[in-house]
């Protein structure tokens, strides 16, 4: 039996650029993106400049499967380009997204996923409301509990994935993606 791929993988890389090397970093990052474009499964990339000098630059790229991402990450071309850019970067932090964060992906937005606590709150509200409605609707039909739970789980997961979360992410985008407050 062939296993289906888990779906797209988004990677966010935060890099602190060496002072005075910002233009060189942009050019190097563009070369890295152009090289990734030729890789199987590449879905896109973006470069987010920092709001203030000294803050990290964010590079976001996406592949259709984890296997295609691993192939790109293990490629000699990528290794060569990373080595060529070592003197431009002071530190690097990487974050991979393959799960719940994908519910919060908005078209045209390449920013990192919202904080997990915000994703949790929005998800709980959606799941709770759907669970309540479908459990109340199915209870009078007399299904045994395991069957009712299975039906509700399938319907709620489908609705959350394709209907509720895309709308909730748009509706709450200003709150979800708001920058953290500085005290």
C-alpha positions in Angstrom: 0.0 0.0 0.0 1.4 3.4 -1.0 1.4 6.0 1.7 0.0 9.4 0.6 2.2 12.4 1.2 1.4 14.4 4.3 1.1 17.7 2.3 2.9 20.9 2.0 5.7 21.9 4.3 6.5 25.5 5.1 9.9 26.6 6.5 10.6 29.9 8.0 14.3 30.9 8.5 15.2 33.9 10.6 18.6 35.3 9.9 20.4 38.1 11.6 22.4 39.8 8.8 25.9 41.1 9.4 25.8 45.0 9.7 26.3 46.7 6.4 25.8 43.5 4.4 22.1 43.8 3.9 22.2 44.4 0.1 24.6 41.5 -0.3 22.3 39.3 1.8 19.3 40.2 -0.4 21.2 39.3 -3.6 22.4 36.0 -2.0 18.9 35.2 -0.8 17.6 35.8 -4.3 20.2 33.4 -5.8 19.2 30.8 -3.2 15.5 31.2 -4.1 16.2 31.0 -7.9 18.1 27.8 -7.2 15.2 26.3 -5.2 12.8 27.2 -8.0 14.3 24.4 -10.1 13.7 21.8 -7.4 10.9 19.3 -7.5 7.9 20.3 -5.4 9.0 23.9 -4.9 5.8 26.0 -4.2 7.3 29.4 -3.6 9.4 31.6 -1.3 9.5 35.1 0.1 11.9 37.4 1.8 10.6 39.6 4.7 12.8 42.6 5.6 13.0 43.5 9.3 11.0 46.4 10.7 14.1 47.7 12.4 17.8 47.6 11.8 19.4 44.6 13.6 16.3 42.5 13.7 16.2 39.3 11.8 15.3 38.9 8.1 12.8 36.1 7.5 12.9 33.8 4.5 9.8 31.6 4.0 9.8 28.8 1.5 7.4 26.0 0.8 7.5 22.5 -0.8 4.7 20.2 -1.6 6.1 17.3 0.4 8.6 16.7 3.2 10.5 14.4 0.8 11.0 17.2 -1.8 12.1 19.6 1.0 14.6 17.0 2.2 15.9 16.6 -1.4 16.4 20.4 -1.7 18.0 20.6 1.8 20.4 17.8 0.9 21.3 19.1 -2.5 24.9 20.1 -3.3 23.7 23.3 -5.0 22.1 24.5 -1.8 25.1 23.5 0.3 27.4 25.5 -2.0 25.1 28.5 -1.8 24.8 28.4 2.0 28.6 28.2 2.3 29.0 31.2 0.0 26.7 33.2 2.2 28.2 32.3 5.6 29.9 35.6 6.0 26.6 37.5 5.5 24.8 36.0 8.4 25.4 36.2 12.2 22.8 33.8 13.4 20.1 31.5 11.9 16.9 30.1 13.4 14.6 27.7 11.5 11.0 26.7 12.0 9.1 24.1 10.0 5.3 24.1 9.7 3.4 20.9 8.7 0.5 20.7 11.1 -2.1 23.0 12.7 -0.2 26.1 11.5 -1.4 25.3 7.9 -5.0 26.0 9.0 -3.9 29.6 9.4 -2.2 30.1 6.1 -3.7 33.1 4.2 -3.3 33.6 0.5 -0.6 36.1 -0.3 0.7 36.1 3.3 4.3 34.8 3.9 4.6 35.8 7.5 5.3 33.2 10.1 2.3 31.4 11.7 0.6 33.2 14.6 1.5 32.3 18.2 0.4 28.9 19.2 -1.8 30.1 22.0 -3.8 32.2 19.5 -4.1 29.3 17.1 -5.3 27.2 20.0 -8.0 29.6 21.0 -9.4 30.0 17.5 -9.3 26.2 16.9 -11.0 25.4 20.2 -13.9 27.8 19.5 -14.4 26.3 16.1 -14.1 22.7 17.2 -16.3 23.2 20.2 -19.1 24.9 18.3 -19.1 22.2 15.6 -18.9 19.3 18.1 -21.8 20.7 20.0 -24.0 21.2 16.9 -23.3 17.8 15.4 -23.5 15.9 18.7 -26.9 17.4 19.4 -28.1 16.7 15.8 -27.0 13.1 15.8 -28.0 12.2 19.4 -31.8 11.7 18.6 -30.9 9.3 15.7 -29.8 6.7 18.3 -26.3 5.9 16.8 -24.1 4.0 19.2 -21.5 6.3 20.8 -18.5 5.0 18.8 -20.3 5.5 15.5 -21.6 9.0 16.5 -18.1 10.0 17.7 -16.6 8.8 14.4 -19.2 10.6 12.3 -18.7 13.8 14.3 -14.9 13.5 14.1 -14.9 13.2 10.3 -17.4 16.0 9.7 -15.8 18.4 12.2 -12.3 17.8 10.8 -13.5 18.3 7.2 -15.4 21.4 8.0 -12.5 22.8 10.1 -10.0 22.2 7.3 -12.0 23.4 4.3 -14.6 25.8 5.6 -14.2 27.1 9.2 -10.5 27.7 9.5 -9.9 29.5 6.2 -12.7 31.9 7.1 -11.6 32.2 10.8 -8.0 33.0 9.8 -9.3 35.8 7.5 -11.8 37.1 10.1 -9.2 37.2 12.9 -6.2 38.0 10.8 -5.6 41.4 12.4 -5.5 39.8 15.9 -3.8 36.6 14.9 -0.9 38.3 13.1 -0.6 41.4 15.3 2.9 42.1 16.4 3.6 41.4 20.1 3.1 44.5 22.3 6.3 46.0 23.8 5.9 47.1 27.4 
